Amino acid sequence: MKISTKEDYDIAMDRVKKLIDKLGDRVPSQSESKELDNLVDAIVVYENEHYSF
């Protein structure tokens, strides 16, 4: 997954929040874990390219 716009970034962040809320206290399934990994990786790449911390 590649995030190239602020809109894509916002969508990815919203998806991560929804997945985390959905999980609650349970362990994520393999597919949920993979989706979270992919989203977070894409978010980090976008942030590294567009923001300086």
mmCIF file of the N, C-alpha and C atoms, coordinates in Angstrom:
data_MODEL
# 
_entry.id   MODEL 
# 
loop_
_atom_site.group_PDB 
_atom_site.id 
_atom_site.type_symbol 
_atom_site.label_atom_id 
_atom_site.label_alt_id 
_atom_site.label_comp_id 
_atom_site.label_asym_id 
_atom_site.label_entity_id 
_atom_site.label_seq_id 
_atom_site.pdbx_PDB_ins_code 
_atom_site.Cartn_x 
_atom_site.Cartn_y 
_atom_site.Cartn_z 
_atom_site.occupancy 
_atom_site.B_iso_or_equiv 
_atom_site.pdbx_formal_charge 
_atom_site.auth_seq_id 
_atom_site.auth_comp_id 
_atom_site.auth_asym_id 
_atom_site.auth_atom_id 
_atom_site.pdbx_PDB_model_num 
ATOM 1   N N  . MET A 1 1  ? 0.842   -1.179  0.000  1.00 0.00 ? 1  MET A N  1 
ATOM 2   C CA . MET A 1 1  ? 0.000   0.000   0.000  1.00 0.00 ? 1  MET A CA 1 
ATOM 3   C C  . MET A 1 1  ? 0.879   1.231   0.000  1.00 0.00 ? 1  MET A C  1 
ATOM 4   N N  . LYS A 1 2  ? 0.493   2.213   -0.786 1.00 0.00 ? 2  LYS A N  1 
ATOM 5   C CA . LYS A 1 2  ? 1.222   3.482   -0.847 1.00 0.00 ? 2  LYS A CA 1 
ATOM 6   C C  . LYS A 1 2  ? 0.243   4.612   -0.587 1.00 0.00 ? 2  LYS A C  1 
ATOM 7   N N  . ILE A 1 3  ? 0.615   5.498   0.286  1.00 0.00 ? 3  ILE A N  1 
ATOM 8   C CA . ILE A 1 3  ? -0.194  6.680   0.579  1.00 0.00 ? 3  ILE A CA 1 
ATOM 9   C C  . ILE A 1 3  ? 0.499   7.859   -0.086 1.00 0.00 ? 3  ILE A C  1 
ATOM 10  N N  . SER A 1 4  ? -0.227  8.529   -0.987 1.00 0.00 ? 4  SER A N  1 
ATOM 11  C CA . SER A 1 4  ? 0.407   9.625   -1.713 1.00 0.00 ? 4  SER A CA 1 
ATOM 12  C C  . SER A 1 4  ? -0.259  10.972  -1.474 1.00 0.00 ? 4  SER A C  1 
ATOM 13  N N  . THR A 1 5  ? -1.433  10.986  -0.843 1.00 0.00 ? 5  THR A N  1 
ATOM 14  C CA . THR A 1 5  ? -2.110  12.252  -0.585 1.00 0.00 ? 5  THR A CA 1 
ATOM 15  C C  . THR A 1 5  ? -2.531  12.337  0.873  1.00 0.00 ? 5  THR A C  1 
ATOM 16  N N  . LYS A 1 6  ? -2.794  13.549  1.323  1.00 0.00 ? 6  LYS A N  1 
ATOM 17  C CA . LYS A 1 6  ? -3.276  13.763  2.692  1.00 0.00 ? 6  LYS A CA 1 
ATOM 18  C C  . LYS A 1 6  ? -4.608  13.044  2.887  1.00 0.00 ? 6  LYS A C  1 
ATOM 19  N N  . GLU A 1 7  ? -5.439  13.019  1.860  1.00 0.00 ? 7  GLU A N  1 
ATOM 20  C CA . GLU A 1 7  ? -6.729  12.323  1.945  1.00 0.00 ? 7  GLU A CA 1 
ATOM 21  C C  . GLU A 1 7  ? -6.524  10.821  2.168  1.00 0.00 ? 7  GLU A C  1 
ATOM 22  N N  . ASP A 1 8  ? -5.592  10.217  1.424  1.00 0.00 ? 8  ASP A N  1 
ATOM 23  C CA . ASP A 1 8  ? -5.274  8.795   1.617  1.00 0.00 ? 8  ASP A CA 1 
ATOM 24  C C  . ASP A 1 8  ? -4.753  8.550   3.032  1.00 0.00 ? 8  ASP A C  1 
ATOM 25  N N  . TYR A 1 9  ? -3.918  9.475   3.507  1.00 0.00 ? 9  TYR A N  1 
ATOM 26  C CA . TYR A 1 9  ? -3.370  9.387   4.857  1.00 0.00 ? 9  TYR A CA 1 
ATOM 27  C C  . TYR A 1 9  ? -4.495  9.395   5.892  1.00 0.00 ? 9  TYR A C  1 
ATOM 28  N N  . ASP A 1 10 ? -5.432  10.335  5.747  1.00 0.00 ? 10 ASP A N  1 
ATOM 29  C CA . ASP A 1 10 ? -6.551  10.424  6.685  1.00 0.00 ? 10 ASP A CA 1 
ATOM 30  C C  . ASP A 1 10 ? -7.404  9.161   6.661  1.00 0.00 ? 10 ASP A C  1 
ATOM 31  N N  . ILE A 1 11 ? -7.630  8.604   5.473  1.00 0.00 ? 11 ILE A N  1 
ATOM 32  C CA . ILE A 1 11 ? -8.404  7.368   5.332  1.00 0.00 ? 11 ILE A CA 1 
ATOM 33  C C  . ILE A 1 11 ? -7.687  6.215   6.040  1.00 0.00 ? 11 ILE A C  1 
ATOM 34  N N  . ALA A 1 12 ? -6.371  6.123   5.845  1.00 0.00 ? 12 ALA A N  1 
ATOM 35  C CA . ALA A 1 12 ? -5.587  5.058   6.479  1.00 0.00 ? 12 ALA A CA 1 
ATOM 36  C C  . ALA A 1 12 ? -5.612  5.203   7.998  1.00 0.00 ? 12 ALA A C  1 
ATOM 37  N N  . MET A 1 13 ? -5.452  6.420   8.491  1.00 0.00 ? 13 MET A N  1 
ATOM 38  C CA . MET A 1 13 ? -5.490  6.645   9.942  1.00 0.00 ? 13 MET A CA 1 
ATOM 39  C C  . MET A 1 13 ? -6.854  6.264   10.512 1.00 0.00 ? 13 MET A C  1 
ATOM 40  N N  . ASP A 1 14 ? -7.914  6.624   9.812  1.00 0.00 ? 14 ASP A N  1 
ATOM 41  C CA . ASP A 1 14 ? -9.260  6.288   10.254 1.00 0.00 ? 14 ASP A CA 1 
ATOM 42  C C  . ASP A 1 14 ? -9.450  4.771   10.279 1.00 0.00 ? 14 ASP A C  1 
ATOM 43  N N  . ARG A 1 15 ? -8.938  4.083   9.268  1.00 0.00 ? 15 ARG A N  1 
ATOM 44  C CA . ARG A 1 15 ? -9.062  2.626   9.201  1.00 0.00 ? 15 ARG A CA 1 
ATOM 45  C C  . ARG A 1 15 ? -8.321  1.965   10.366 1.00 0.00 ? 15 ARG A C  1 
ATOM 46  N N  . VAL A 1 16 ? -7.133  2.462   10.684 1.00 0.00 ? 16 VAL A N  1 
ATOM 47  C CA . VAL A 1 16 ? -6.369  1.918   11.813 1.00 0.00 ? 16 VAL A CA 1 
ATOM 48  C C  . VAL A 1 16 ? -7.157  2.109   13.112 1.00 0.00 ? 16 VAL A C  1 
ATOM 49  N N  . LYS A 1 17 ? -7.698  3.303   13.312 1.00 0.00 ? 17 LYS A N  1 
ATOM 50  C CA . LYS A 1 17 ? -8.467  3.572   14.524 1.00 0.00 ? 17 LYS A CA 1 
ATOM 51  C C  . LYS A 1 17 ? -9.666  2.635   14.624 1.00 0.00 ? 17 LYS A C  1 
ATOM 52  N N  . LYS A 1 18 ? -10.372 2.434   13.517 1.00 0.00 ? 18 LYS A N  1 
ATOM 53  C CA . LYS A 1 18 ? -11.547 1.555   13.522 1.00 0.00 ? 18 LYS A CA 1 
ATOM 54  C C  . LYS A 1 18 ? -11.154 0.107   13.814 1.00 0.00 ? 18 LYS A C  1 
ATOM 55  N N  . LEU A 1 19 ? -10.043 -0.353  13.235 1.00 0.00 ? 19 LEU A N  1 
ATOM 56  C CA . LEU A 1 19 ? -9.590  -1.717  13.505 1.00 0.00 ? 19 LEU A CA 1 
ATOM 57  C C  . LEU A 1 19 ? -9.218  -1.902  14.970 1.00 0.00 ? 19 LEU A C  1 
ATOM 58  N N  . ILE A 1 20 ? -8.535  -0.933  15.535 1.00 0.00 ? 20 ILE A N  1 
ATOM 59  C CA . ILE A 1 20 ? -8.134  -1.018  16.938 1.00 0.00 ? 20 ILE A CA 1 
ATOM 60  C C  . ILE A 1 20 ? -9.354  -1.004  17.840 1.00 0.00 ? 20 ILE A C  1 
ATOM 61  N N  . ASP A 1 21 ? -10.314 -0.133  17.537 1.00 0.00 ? 21 ASP A N  1 
ATOM 62  C CA . ASP A 1 21 ? -11.552 -0.092  18.328 1.00 0.00 ? 21 ASP A CA 1 
ATOM 63  C C  . ASP A 1 21 ? -12.303 -1.414  18.229 1.00 0.00 ? 21 ASP A C  1 
ATOM 64  N N  . LYS A 1 22 ? -12.327 -1.999  17.032 1.00 0.00 ? 22 LYS A N  1 
ATOM 65  C CA . LYS A 1 22 ? -13.027 -3.267  16.801 1.00 0.00 ? 22 LYS A CA 1 
ATOM 66  C C  . LYS A 1 22 ? -12.374 -4.410  17.584 1.00 0.00 ? 22 LYS A C  1 
ATOM 67  N N  . LEU A 1 23 ? -11.068 -4.367  17.691 1.00 0.00 ? 23 LEU A N  1 
ATOM 68  C CA . LEU A 1 23 ? -10.349 -5.436  18.376 1.00 0.00 ? 23 LEU A CA 1 
ATOM 69  C C  . LEU A 1 23 ? -10.624 -5.461  19.875 1.00 0.00 ? 23 LEU A C  1 
ATOM 70  N N  . GLY A 1 24 ? -10.710 -4.292  20.467 1.00 0.00 ? 24 GLY A N  1 
ATOM 71  C CA . GLY A 1 24 ? -10.893 -4.255  21.924 1.00 0.00 ? 24 GLY A CA 1 
ATOM 72  C C  . GLY A 1 24 ? -9.707  -4.913  22.612 1.00 0.00 ? 24 GLY A C  1 
ATOM 73  N N  . ASP A 1 25 ? -9.975  -5.924  23.422 1.00 0.00 ? 25 ASP A N  1 
ATOM 74  C CA . ASP A 1 25 ? -8.914  -6.613  24.166 1.00 0.00 ? 25 ASP A CA 1 
ATOM 75  C C  . ASP A 1 25 ? -8.472  -7.913  23.520 1.00 0.00 ? 25 ASP A C  1 
ATOM 76  N N  . ARG A 1 26 ? -9.089  -8.269  22.402 1.00 0.00 ? 26 ARG A N  1 
ATOM 77  C CA . ARG A 1 26 ? -8.735  -9.556  21.800 1.00 0.00 ? 26 ARG A CA 1 
ATOM 78  C C  . ARG A 1 26 ? -7.516  -9.432  20.879 1.00 0.00 ? 26 ARG A C  1 
ATOM 79  N N  . VAL A 1 27 ? -6.894  -10.550 20.638 1.00 0.00 ? 27 VAL A N  1 
ATOM 80  C CA . VAL A 1 27 ? -5.736  -10.626 19.749 1.00 0.00 ? 27 VAL A CA 1 
ATOM 81  C C  . VAL A 1 27 ? -6.242  -10.574 18.303 1.00 0.00 ? 27 VAL A C  1 
ATOM 82  N N  . PRO A 1 28 ? -5.588  -9.788  17.446 1.00 0.00 ? 28 PRO A N  1 
ATOM 83  C CA . PRO A 1 28 ? -6.055  -9.706  16.059 1.00 0.00 ? 28 PRO A CA 1 
ATOM 84  C C  . PRO A 1 28 ? -5.851  -11.023 15.310 1.00 0.00 ? 28 PRO A C  1 
ATOM 85  N N  . SER A 1 29 ? -6.745  -11.266 14.361 1.00 0.00 ? 29 SER A N  1 
ATOM 86  C CA . SER A 1 29 ? -6.569  -12.430 13.492 1.00 0.00 ? 29 SER A CA 1 
ATOM 87  C C  . SER A 1 29 ? -5.369  -12.180 12.593 1.00 0.00 ? 29 SER A C  1 
ATOM 88  N N  . GLN A 1 30 ? -4.953  -13.192 11.883 1.00 0.00 ? 30 GLN A N  1 
ATOM 89  C CA . GLN A 1 30 ? -3.805  -13.039 10.991 1.00 0.00 ? 30 GLN A CA 1 
ATOM 90  C C  . GLN A 1 30 ? -4.079  -11.979 9.923  1.00 0.00 ? 30 GLN A C  1 
ATOM 91  N N  . SER A 1 31 ? -5.275  -11.970 9.358  1.00 0.00 ? 31 SER A N  1 
ATOM 92  C CA . SER A 1 31 ? -5.590  -10.990 8.317  1.00 0.00 ? 31 SER A CA 1 
ATOM 93  C C  . SER A 1 31 ? -5.689  -9.575  8.896  1.00 0.00 ? 31 SER A C  1 
ATOM 94  N N  . GLU A 1 32 ? -6.252  -9.450  10.099 1.00 0.00 ? 32 GLU A N  1 
ATOM 95  C CA . GLU A 1 32 ? -6.323  -8.134  10.737 1.00 0.00 ? 32 GLU A CA 1 
ATOM 96  C C  . GLU A 1 32 ? -4.923  -7.627  11.072 1.00 0.00 ? 32 GLU A C  1 
ATOM 97  N N  . SER A 1 33 ? -4.086  -8.516  11.559 1.00 0.00 ? 33 SER A N  1 
ATOM 98  C CA . SER A 1 33 ? -2.724  -8.144  11.891 1.00 0.00 ? 33 SER A CA 1 
ATOM 99  C C  . SER A 1 33 ? -1.961  -7.688  10.654 1.00 0.00 ? 33 SER A C  1 
ATOM 100 N N  . LYS A 1 34 ? -2.134  -8.420  9.562  1.00 0.00 ? 34 LYS A N  1 
ATOM 101 C CA . LYS A 1 34 ? -1.451  -8.054  8.312  1.00 0.00 ? 34 LYS A CA 1 
ATOM 102 C C  . LYS A 1 34 ? -1.958  -6.708  7.807  1.00 0.00 ? 34 LYS A C  1 
ATOM 103 N N  . GLU A 1 35 ? -3.275  -6.481  7.876  1.00 0.00 ? 35 GLU A N  1 
ATOM 104 C CA . GLU A 1 35 ? -3.832  -5.202  7.432  1.00 0.00 ? 35 GLU A CA 1 
ATOM 105 C C  . GLU A 1 35 ? -3.290  -4.051  8.277  1.00 0.00 ? 35 GLU A C  1 
ATOM 106 N N  . LEU A 1 36 ? -3.251  -4.237  9.590  1.00 0.00 ? 36 LEU A N  1 
ATOM 107 C CA . LEU A 1 36 ? -2.700  -3.204  10.472 1.00 0.00 ? 36 LEU A CA 1 
ATOM 108 C C  . LEU A 1 36 ? -1.227  -2.940  10.158 1.00 0.00 ? 36 LEU A C  1 
ATOM 109 N N  . ASP A 1 37 ? -0.452  -3.989  9.968  1.00 0.00 ? 37 ASP A N  1 
ATOM 110 C CA . ASP A 1 37 ? 0.970   -3.836  9.628  1.00 0.00 ? 37 ASP A CA 1 
ATOM 111 C C  . ASP A 1 37 ? 1.139   -3.025  8.350  1.00 0.00 ? 37 ASP A C  1 
ATOM 112 N N  . ASN A 1 38 ? 0.357   -3.367  7.326  1.00 0.00 ? 38 ASN A N  1 
ATOM 113 C CA . ASN A 1 38 ? 0.464   -2.674  6.046  1.00 0.00 ? 38 ASN A CA 1 
ATOM 114 C C  . ASN A 1 38 ? 0.054   -1.207  6.161  1.00 0.00 ? 38 ASN A C  1 
ATOM 115 N N  . LEU A 1 39 ? -1.033  -0.958  6.885  1.00 0.00 ? 39 LEU A N  1 
ATOM 116 C CA . LEU A 1 39 ? -1.487  0.422   7.065  1.00 0.00 ? 39 LEU A CA 1 
ATOM 117 C C  . LEU A 1 39 ? -0.461  1.249   7.832  1.00 0.00 ? 39 LEU A C  1 
ATOM 118 N N  . VAL A 1 40 ? 0.036   0.698   8.925  1.00 0.00 ? 40 VAL A N  1 
ATOM 119 C CA . VAL A 1 40 ? 1.005   1.434   9.743  1.00 0.00 ? 40 VAL A CA 1 
ATOM 120 C C  . VAL A 1 40 ? 2.294   1.673   8.968  1.00 0.00 ? 40 VAL A C  1 
ATOM 121 N N  . ASP A 1 41 ? 2.766   0.693   8.229  1.00 0.00 ? 41 ASP A N  1 
ATOM 122 C CA . ASP A 1 41 ? 3.969   0.880   7.408  1.00 0.00 ? 41 ASP A CA 1 
ATOM 123 C C  . ASP A 1 41 ? 3.767   2.008   6.404  1.00 0.00 ? 41 ASP A C  1 
ATOM 124 N N  . ALA A 1 42 ? 2.618   2.030   5.735  1.00 0.00 ? 42 ALA A N  1 
ATOM 125 C CA . ALA A 1 42 ? 2.338   3.067   4.746  1.00 0.00 ? 42 ALA A CA 1 
ATOM 126 C C  . ALA A 1 42 ? 2.224   4.439   5.402  1.00 0.00 ? 42 ALA A C  1 
ATOM 127 N N  . ILE A 1 43 ? 1.621   4.489   6.585  1.00 0.00 ? 43 ILE A N  1 
ATOM 128 C CA . ILE A 1 43 ? 1.496   5.751   7.316  1.00 0.00 ? 43 ILE A CA 1 
ATOM 129 C C  . ILE A 1 43 ? 2.876   6.276   7.703  1.00 0.00 ? 43 ILE A C  1 
ATOM 130 N N  . VAL A 1 44 ? 3.733   5.411   8.193  1.00 0.00 ? 44 VAL A N  1 
ATOM 131 C CA . VAL A 1 44 ? 5.090   5.821   8.597  1.00 0.00 ? 44 VAL A CA 1 
ATOM 132 C C  . VAL A 1 44 ? 5.875   6.350   7.397  1.00 0.00 ? 44 VAL A C  1 
ATOM 133 N N  . VAL A 1 45 ? 5.785   5.681   6.272  1.00 0.00 ? 45 VAL A N  1 
ATOM 134 C CA . VAL A 1 45 ? 6.485   6.145   5.064  1.00 0.00 ? 45 VAL A CA 1 
ATOM 135 C C  . VAL A 1 45 ? 5.973   7.528   4.667  1.00 0.00 ? 45 VAL A C  1 
ATOM 136 N N  . TYR A 1 46 ? 4.664   7.713   4.660  1.00 0.00 ? 46 TYR A N  1 
ATOM 137 C CA . TYR A 1 46 ? 4.075   9.007   4.306  1.00 0.00 ? 46 TYR A CA 1 
ATOM 138 C C  . TYR A 1 46 ? 4.551   10.091  5.276  1.00 0.00 ? 46 TYR A C  1 
ATOM 139 N N  . GLU A 1 47 ? 4.499   9.798   6.571  1.00 0.00 ? 47 GLU A N  1 
ATOM 140 C CA . GLU A 1 47 ? 4.926   10.780  7.567  1.00 0.00 ? 47 GLU A CA 1 
ATOM 141 C C  . GLU A 1 47 ? 6.400   11.124  7.410  1.00 0.00 ? 47 GLU A C  1 
ATOM 142 N N  . ASN A 1 48 ? 7.232   10.140  7.139  1.00 0.00 ? 48 ASN A N  1 
ATOM 143 C CA . ASN A 1 48 ? 8.661   10.404  6.955  1.00 0.00 ? 48 ASN A CA 1 
ATOM 144 C C  . ASN A 1 48 ? 8.919   11.278  5.735  1.00 0.00 ? 48 ASN A C  1 
ATOM 145 N N  . GLU A 1 49 ? 8.096   11.133  4.699  1.00 0.00 ? 49 GLU A N  1 
ATOM 146 C CA . GLU A 1 49 ? 8.261   11.930  3.490  1.00 0.00 ? 49 GLU A CA 1 
ATOM 147 C C  . GLU A 1 49 ? 7.692   13.337  3.616  1.00 0.00 ? 49 GLU A C  1 
ATOM 148 N N  . HIS A 1 50 ? 6.686   13.534  4.470  1.00 0.00 ? 50 HIS A N  1 
ATOM 149 C CA . HIS A 1 50 ? 5.957   14.806  4.495  1.00 0.00 ? 50 HIS A CA 1 
ATOM 150 C C  . HIS A 1 50 ? 6.064   15.604  5.784  1.00 0.00 ? 50 HIS A C  1 
ATOM 151 N N  . TYR A 1 51 ? 6.551   15.016  6.830  1.00 0.00 ? 51 TYR A N  1 
ATOM 152 C CA . TYR A 1 51 ? 6.623   15.725  8.107  1.00 0.00 ? 51 TYR A CA 1 
ATOM 153 C C  . TYR A 1 51 ? 8.025   15.583  8.693  1.00 0.00 ? 51 TYR A C  1 
ATOM 154 N N  . SER A 1 52 ? 8.444   16.621  9.393  1.00 0.00 ? 52 SER A N  1 
ATOM 155 C CA . SER A 1 52 ? 9.705   16.514  10.127 1.00 0.00 ? 52 SER A CA 1 
ATOM 156 C C  . SER A 1 52 ? 9.368   16.625  11.605 1.00 0.00 ? 52 SER A C  1 
ATOM 157 N N  . PHE A 1 53 ? 9.816   15.650  12.365 1.00 0.00 ? 53 PHE A N  1 
ATOM 158 C CA . PHE A 1 53 ? 9.512   15.611  13.791 1.00 0.00 ? 53 PHE A CA 1 
ATOM 159 C C  . PHE A 1 53 ? 10.696  16.035  14.595 1.00 0.00 ? 53 PHE A C  1 
# 
